[in-house]
Amino acid sequence: MISKDLLFAFMDSLKEPFLFADLNHTVLYMNSAAKKYYSGGEKLLNTNLLDCHDADSNRQIQEIFDVMRHEGLDEHLITVREKYNIYMRAVRDRNGEFIGYYERFENKLLQTGETF
């Protein structure tokens, strides 16, 4: 079994922000990059992710969340920028039950070595 410390070390080694929210949209984990990237940083932990977004973004998150939960969607592209894309990705337990989601960044600048 992999220890939590090893998993946290692995996640913190990622250059891209990673934020996990549970079924209530509570932010349960942010890697180091996410703490630097998101406004409010570490203060977002244990808060509702929907409180950080406007009504349109909340609607989009909730719609994708519902499809993930009820129809088995695994991933959806939610933001396209010049330097990166952001995806909302489902997390499921060993039984395939939906337990939350995370925001996954895809860095378009990996070839150049630039960062966000």
Buried (B, 14 or more C-beta within 10 A) or exposed (E): EEEEEEEEEEBBEBEBBBBBBBEEBBBBBBBBBBBEBBEEEEEBBEBBBBEBBEEEBBEBBEEBBEEBBEEEBEEBEBEEEEEBBBBBBBBBEEEEEBEBBBBBBEBBEEEEEEEB
